[in-house]
Amino acid sequence: MLDFLRCNAKLCLERLHGQYGFINTCLKSLIIEKFGEETWETLKTQAEVQDTFMTYTVYDDVITLKLIQEACKILDVSEDVVLKLFGEYFFTFCKMSGYDRMLRTLGGNLTEFIENLDALHSYLALSYQEMNAPSFRVEKRTDGAMLLHYYSDRRGLYHIVPGIIESVARDFFNSEVTMEILTQSEEKERTGEKEHVIFLVQQKAKRPKRKTKKTTNPESGDSHKDKEKALDVAFQTTKENYSALSCCPEKKSHWDIVKSVVKFGKGNLSHTFDPVYPERLWVEERTFCNAFPFHIVFDEELRIKQAGVNIQKFVPGLRRPGGRVDKYFTVVHPQVTFTIFSIRKFINSQFVLRAHREMLPDSRRNQPMLKLRGQMIWMESIQCMMYLCSPKLRSLEELEEQKMYISDIAQHDTTRDLILLNQQRLAEIELSNQLERKKEELRILSKNLEAEKKKTETLLYSMLPKHVANLLKEGKEICISYLLSPSGEFNSCTILFSDIVTFTNICSACEPIQIVNMLNSMYSKFDRLTSVHNVYKVETIGDAYMVVGGVPVPIASHAIRVANFALGMRTAAREVMNPITGEPIQIRVGIHTGPVLAGVVGEKMPRYCLFGDTVNTASRMESHGLPNKIHLSPTAFRYLQNQGFEIVERGEIEVKGKGKMTTYILRQNLYATENEIMGRAEKQHSSHTDQMEADALGNLASKTIAVMKYADSQQLLTSSSLAYEAEARLCNGEHTKGDAEQQLSDQMRTQHFSDGNAHSRFCVLL
């Protein structure tokens, strides 16, 4: 039963070296439908197989075995459970694939259905030469049960058979079937050992639901009238059945007549028709041999008694009766020894015989071997076997190779039509193969294109904020970041600048490659810290490193995040060595808080830049700073005061362009550990929310770090989502630019900065 359905689905599981891709596609569909897409991805990865299988392509059977074995491990069930589940689903999958009608018309009951499986295998083998199907044999018992003999070249897959047969009985014949394994053995046939499993199949028809009988009142007399009416109907039905019986040539007893009436009344019973046979066969020997030009009759010792006229033409040795049939032919399918016992064991199978080359005429020995396909019929009265067959041809090309013509085949033989129809079918299969190959190529190209697109987006998001980059991809002209606030203005953000102490002297004394290696090592560590604290890296110029907190997504804790980032920078710098002295390098850090404008400038290599006097002041804090110190402006100090930091006053200093200012030195965070500041993973793993926060700026390195928690981390996620939603609505034309600005400014407004001074809105980048 197993491979019958597989053949109907243009494949056969029981292949010797491989199998068609349809079986793996079915297994994939089963896992996805029953257990979800994630389970299939896990199964595919562990089994190390591809994701897509082409229907007409033959794959190594190791792939299917791997999938079954890994499914048992993942689902934590035994192999026989997985195989039976697969059998049940495969039947449904075949029906969904368009083979429902073919299956339904195979037999009128379950026994006939199974008896015709091998015949269907032989038919499908015309189009699928790689198919090596199992064989089935039904043995009926007197108690109504049947024995199903299953023969297969492959071991251990017989558990699929009950799953399929039980589904067929339930769906097609409205009956419940129980199957029990009686014996399991191995038999040696011509091609080697075959697994032979005998199933006890007990079929019990479903009982129809009984209709509720109407209750009657005995006193009313209705019950008596109903009984009389029922008797009249039964009598009339019996009379009609009796009169409809055909006349029999022999006299029957009264009891036989009664049994015939009862059987005739139950037309749904099987085997109730009794055919009438003539006393003698009214066919001449010559007429029979011409009407059936391809047939052979042989006895128990395989001695040939007669043969059709055309088979004698192609195998001249058959003209002399008495020769052994196995001298001229060998059995190709089913793969059994050429004996009467083996043939009778597979009497319901279609047999394929191949002529021996040395038995053919000299003119035909260089041609492909003649193959015959047909039915074995055992004639009990004369103890002979008749092989009623036709040439096994798949196309007109093969007909020409055999130097045959359509006229060589009997007019009543459907092989004529089969050759013509199959010629067109083979062309359609080849076209389908080409389409599937092109589809697979397009899928691979699409997958590669998606991978390259992700690489491009990753590079773009590392240069620009994600929502701004997406707008540029849509072809929007972005002069200022209008999505985040009116006019692109951020009322409060914190900017940090850093540089390397004595960087000029280091450059003059080292090779350029040493400088590049030093800066790359330092900037890689700083880039990692931007994901730990969710601050935005603006740019690097030489040894200068610039980040900002609160831009492009406003966040209340921007000053705290930048301060912790600065502490992490100072720690990370100790791990970078001065190529001249071999000692850790020293950096200066300056921080200032204030309002800025943000936007994308330029068309060639566009950059997301900050504009305003806040940038100047932050740069002055860095240039007037001290080695290995974090220099704070008065406004940055006010934002960090009482926030858990140790800050000392540096005093009043002269700042270029600003006059005298009282500045401060940030020493440490009193409540955060060094591991938290540096984003080093400790025993506990970061939560899903932490990971989402780390990904908010689109930094891929965040996947390997521990994100530091802040009180407003959730606010950052919400703000990012609002920005992306506003971007999407604007791109789709749902809102105007002013609507997006107003909505985002209302929901993401932070504390306004004001110290009584007027701030320039023009760019003064240093």
Residue pairs with C-beta under 8 A, 6 or more apart in sequence:
1 114
1 117
1 136
1 148
1 161
1 164
1 165
1 168
2 13
2 14
2 87
2 134
2 157
2 158
2 160
2 161
2 164
3 12
3 13
3 14
3 121
3 133
3 134
4 117
4 120
4 121
4 133
4 136
5 90
5 91
5 94
5 99
5 103
5 164
6 12
6 13
6 14
6 19
6 20
6 22
6 23
6 90
7 120
7 121
7 124
7 128
7 131
7 133
8 94
8 99
8 102
8 103
8 120
8 124
9 22
9 23
9 26
9 90
9 93
9 94
9 97
9 99
10 20
10 22
10 55
10 56
10 124
10 127
10 128
11 19
11 20
11 21
11 22
11 23
11 55
11 128
11 131
12 19
12 20
12 121
12 128
12 131
12 132
12 133
13 19
13 23
13 64
13 157
13 160
14 132
14 133
14 134
14 152
14 153
14 154
14 157
15 58
15 61
15 130
15 131
15 132
16 132
16 153
16 154
17 58
17 60
17 61
18 58
18 59
18 60
18 61
18 130
19 58
19 59
19 61
19 64
20 55
20 56
20 57
20 58
20 59
20 128
20 130
21 53
21 54
21 55
21 56
21 57
21 58
21 59
22 53
22 55
22 97
23 64
23 90
24 49
24 53
24 59
24 63
24 64
24 67
25 53
25 55
26 86
26 89
26 90
26 93
27 64
27 67
27 68
27 71
27 86
28 40
28 44
28 51
28 53
29 89
29 93
30 85
30 86
30 89
30 90
30 93
31 39
31 40
31 43
31 71
32 39
32 40
33 89
34 85
34 89
35 75
39 74
39 75
42 74
43 67
43 70
43 71
43 74
44 50
44 51
46 70
46 73
46 74
47 63
47 66
47 67
47 69
47 70
48 66
49 63
49 66
49 67
52 440
52 443
53 59
54 433
54 436
54 437
54 440
55 432
55 436
56 429
56 432
56 433
56 436
57 433
57 436
58 130
61 154
68 79
68 82
68 83
68 86
69 79
71 82
72 78
72 79
72 82
75 82
79 156
79 159
80 159
83 157
83 159
83 160
83 163
84 159
84 160
84 162
84 163
85 163
86 160
86 163
87 159
87 160
87 161
87 162
87 163
87 164
87 167
88 163
88 164
88 166
88 167
89 163
90 160
90 163
90 164
91 163
91 164
91 167
91 168
91 171
92 167
94 100
94 103
95 103
103 168
103 172
104 172
106 112
106 113
106 116
106 117
106 120
107 113
107 114
107 115
107 116
108 270
109 173
109 270
110 165
110 168
110 169
110 172
110 173
110 175
110 177
110 201
110 203
111 138
111 140
111 146
113 168
113 172
113 173
114 136
114 138
114 148
114 165
115 136
115 138
115 348
116 348
117 136
118 133
118 135
118 136
118 334
118 346
118 348
118 349
118 350
119 348
119 349
119 350
121 131
121 133
121 350
122 333
122 349
122 350
122 352
122 373
123 350
124 131
125 131
125 133
125 333
126 392
126 394
126 418
126 422
127 394
127 422
127 425
127 426
127 429
129 394
132 153
134 150
134 151
134 152
134 153
135 150
135 151
135 334
135 346
135 349
136 148
136 149
136 150
136 151
136 348
137 148
137 149
137 151
137 345
137 346
137 347
137 348
138 146
138 147
138 148
138 149
138 348
139 146
139 147
139 148
139 149
140 146
140 147
141 147
144 202
144 203
145 200
145 201
145 202
145 203
146 201
146 203
147 182
147 198
147 199
147 200
147 201
148 161
148 165
148 179
148 198
148 199
148 201
149 196
149 197
149 198
150 158
150 161
150 195
150 196
150 197
150 198
150 199
151 187
151 194
151 195
151 196
151 334
152 158
152 194
152 195
152 197
153 191
153 192
153 194
153 195
153 335
154 195
155 195
156 195
158 181
158 184
158 195
158 197
161 179
161 197
161 199
162 179
162 199
165 177
165 179
165 201
166 176
166 177
166 179
169 175
169 176
169 177
169 203
170 176
170 177
174 205
174 206
175 203
175 204
175 205
175 206
176 203
176 204
176 206
177 201
177 202
177 203
177 204
178 201
178 202
178 204
179 199
179 200
179 201
179 202
180 199
180 200
180 202
181 197
181 198
181 199
181 200
182 198
182 199
182 200
183 196
183 197
183 198
184 195
184 196
184 197
184 198
185 195
185 196
186 193
186 194
186 195
186 196
187 193
187 194
187 196
188 194
189 335
189 336
189 337
189 342
190 331
190 335
190 336
190 337
190 338
191 335
194 335
216 222
216 223
216 226
217 223
237 265
238 261
238 265
241 261
241 264
241 265
242 257
242 261
244 264
245 257
245 260
245 261
245 264
249 276
252 260
263 269
263 272
264 272
266 272
283 291
285 306
289 295
289 306
289 307
289 308
289 309
290 308
290 309
291 410
291 412
292 308
292 388
292 410
293 308
293 309
293 310
293 311
293 408
293 409
293 410
294 308
294 310
294 311
294 372
294 374
294 388
294 389
294 390
294 391
294 409
294 410
295 306
295 307
295 308
295 311
295 374
295 386
295 387
295 388
295 389
296 304
296 306
296 307
296 308
296 311
296 318
296 325
296 386
296 387
296 389
297 304
297 305
297 306
297 307
297 384
297 385
297 386
297 387
298 304
298 305
298 324
298 325
298 384
298 385
298 387
299 305
299 383
299 384
299 385
300 340
300 383
300 384
301 324
302 324
302 325
302 326
302 338
302 339
302 340
303 321
303 322
303 323
303 324
303 325
304 318
304 321
304 322
304 323
304 324
304 325
305 321
305 384
306 321
307 318
307 319
310 408
311 318
311 372
311 389
312 318
312 319
314 355
314 360
314 364
314 370
314 402
315 328
315 355
315 359
315 360
315 370
316 361
317 323
317 327
317 328
317 359
318 328
325 338
325 387
326 338
327 356
327 359
328 355
328 356
328 359
329 338
329 353
329 354
329 355
329 356
329 372
330 338
330 353
330 354
330 356
331 337
331 338
331 351
331 352
331 353
332 352
332 353
332 354
332 371
333 349
333 350
333 351
333 352
334 346
334 349
334 351
336 342
336 343
336 345
336 346
340 385
343 351
343 376
343 385
344 376
344 378
347 376
347 378
350 373
350 374
350 375
351 373
351 374
351 375
351 376
351 387
351 389
352 371
352 372
352 373
352 392
353 371
353 372
353 387
353 389
354 369
354 370
354 371
354 372
355 369
355 370
355 371
355 372
357 365
357 369
358 365
360 370
364 370
364 403
367 401
367 402
367 403
368 398
368 401
368 402
370 391
370 402
371 391
371 392
372 387
372 389
372 390
372 391
372 392
373 389
373 390
373 391
373 392
374 387
374 388
374 389
374 390
375 387
375 388
375 389
376 385
376 386
376 387
377 385
377 386
377 387
377 388
378 384
378 385
379 385
379 386
390 409
390 410
390 413
390 415
391 402
391 404
391 408
391 409
391 415
393 399
393 402
393 404
393 415
393 419
394 419
394 422
394 426
395 419
395 422
395 423
395 426
396 419
396 420
396 423
399 405
399 406
399 419
406 416
406 419
409 415
409 416
457 469
458 698
458 700
460 469
460 473
461 469
461 697
461 698
462 698
462 699
463 469
463 607
463 608
464 472
464 600
464 606
464 607
464 608
465 481
465 536
465 552
465 553
465 608
465 697
466 697
466 698
466 724
467 483
467 552
467 723
467 724
467 726
467 727
468 478
468 481
468 483
468 552
468 600
468 608
470 724
470 727
470 731
471 478
471 483
471 727
471 730
471 731
472 478
472 600
472 606
474 731
476 730
476 731
478 599
478 600
479 599
479 600
479 601
480 487
480 488
480 597
480 598
480 599
480 600
481 488
481 552
481 598
481 599
481 600
481 608
482 488
482 737
482 740
482 741
483 723
483 726
483 727
483 730
483 740
483 741
483 744
484 490
484 552
484 553
484 554
484 598
484 723
484 744
484 745
484 748
485 491
485 554
485 741
485 744
485 745
485 748
485 749
486 741
486 742
486 745
487 597
488 597
488 598
488 599
489 595
489 596
489 597
489 761
490 550
490 551
490 554
490 595
490 596
490 597
490 598
490 750
491 595
491 749
491 750
491 751
491 752
491 753
492 550
492 554
492 558
492 593
492 594
492 595
492 750
492 751
492 752
492 753
493 548
493 549
493 550
493 551
493 554
493 558
493 593
493 594
493 595
493 596
493 614
494 548
494 549
494 550
494 558
494 559
494 561
494 562
494 563
494 591
494 592
494 593
494 636
494 639
495 546
495 547
495 548
495 562
495 591
495 592
495 593
495 594
495 596
495 610
495 614
495 615
495 618
496 535
496 546
496 547
496 548
496 549
496 562
496 565
496 566
496 589
496 590
496 591
496 618
496 622
497 544
497 545
497 546
497 589
497 590
497 618
497 619
497 621
497 622
498 544
498 545
498 566
498 569
498 587
498 588
498 589
498 590
498 622
499 542
499 543
499 544
499 545
499 587
499 588
499 622
499 623
500 506
500 522
500 543
500 585
500 586
500 587
501 585
501 586
501 587
501 588
501 627
502 586
503 542
503 543
505 580
506 515
506 518
506 578
506 579
506 580
507 515
509 580
510 579
510 580
514 579
515 579
517 579
518 576
518 577
518 578
518 579
518 585
519 543
521 575
521 576
522 572
522 573
522 576
522 585
523 540
523 545
525 572
525 573
525 575
525 576
526 537
526 545
526 569
526 572
527 537
527 699
527 701
528 679
528 701
528 705
529 565
529 568
529 569
529 572
529 678
529 679
530 536
530 537
530 547
530 565
530 697
530 699
531 679
531 694
531 697
531 699
531 701
531 702
531 705
531 707
532 565
532 568
532 677
532 678
532 679
532 694
532 702
532 705
532 706
532 707
532 708
533 549
533 561
533 562
533 564
533 565
533 568
533 708
534 555
534 561
534 693
534 694
534 696
534 697
534 707
534 716
535 547
535 548
535 549
535 558
535 561
535 562
535 565
536 547
536 548
536 549
536 551
536 552
536 697
537 545
537 546
537 547
538 546
538 547
538 548
538 608
538 609
538 610
539 546
539 607
539 609
540 546
544 622
545 569
547 562
547 565
548 558
548 562
548 596
548 610
549 555
549 557
549 558
549 559
549 561
549 562
549 565
550 558
550 750
551 558
551 596
551 598
551 610
552 598
552 608
552 723
553 696
553 716
553 719
553 720
553 723
553 748
554 719
554 748
554 749
554 750
555 561
555 712
555 715
555 716
555 719
555 750
556 712
556 715
556 750
556 751
557 710
557 711
557 712
558 593
558 750
559 591
559 593
559 636
559 639
559 640
559 643
560 639
560 640
560 643
560 710
561 710
562 591
563 591
563 630
563 636
563 640
563 643
563 645
563 666
563 669
564 669
564 672
564 677
564 708
566 589
566 591
566 630
566 666
567 630
567 666
567 668
567 669
567 677
568 677
568 678
568 679
569 587
569 589
570 587
570 589
570 628
570 630
571 674
571 677
571 678
572 678
573 584
573 585
573 586
573 587
573 628
574 584
575 584
576 584
576 585
577 583
577 584
577 585
578 584
578 585
586 627
586 628
587 627
587 628
588 622
588 623
588 625
588 626
588 627
588 628
588 629
588 631
589 622
589 625
589 629
589 630
589 631
590 618
590 619
590 620
590 621
590 622
590 623
590 624
590 625
590 630
590 631
590 633
591 618
591 621
591 630
591 631
591 632
591 633
591 636
591 666
592 614
592 617
592 618
592 620
592 621
592 632
592 633
592 635
592 636
593 614
593 633
593 635
593 636
593 638
593 639
593 753
594 612
594 613
594 614
594 617
594 635
594 753
594 759
595 612
595 614
595 752
595 753
595 759
596 610
596 611
596 612
596 614
596 615
597 610
597 611
597 612
597 761
598 608
598 609
598 610
598 611
599 608
599 609
599 611
600 606
600 607
600 608
600 609
601 607
601 609
609 763
609 765
610 765
611 761
611 762
611 763
611 764
611 765
612 759
612 760
612 761
612 762
612 763
612 764
613 759
613 760
613 764
614 759
615 763
615 764
615 765
615 766
616 657
616 764
616 766
617 633
617 658
618 633
619 766
620 655
620 656
620 657
620 658
621 631
621 632
621 633
621 636
621 663
622 631
623 656
624 631
624 653
624 655
624 656
624 663
625 631
626 665
629 665
630 665
630 666
630 667
631 650
631 663
631 664
631 665
632 640
632 647
632 663
632 664
632 665
632 666
633 661
633 663
634 661
634 662
634 663
634 664
634 755
635 753
635 755
636 664
637 647
637 663
637 664
640 647
640 666
641 647
644 669
644 670
644 671
644 672
645 666
645 667
645 668
645 669
645 670
646 666
646 667
646 668
646 669
646 670
647 664
647 665
647 666
647 667
648 664
648 665
648 667
649 662
649 663
649 664
649 665
650 662
650 663
650 664
650 665
651 662
651 663
652 660
652 661
652 662
653 660
653 661
653 663
654 660
655 661
655 663
669 677
672 708
674 680
675 682
675 706
676 706
676 708
677 708
679 705
679 706
679 707
679 708
680 706
681 705
681 706
682 706
686 694
686 706
686 707
689 713
689 714
689 717
690 706
690 707
690 709
690 713
691 702
691 703
691 707
692 717
693 707
693 713
693 716
693 717
694 702
694 703
694 705
694 707
695 702
695 703
696 716
696 717
696 720
707 713
710 716
719 747
719 748
722 743
722 744
722 747
722 748
723 744
723 748
726 735
726 740
726 743
726 744
727 740
729 735
729 740
730 736
730 737
730 740
735 743
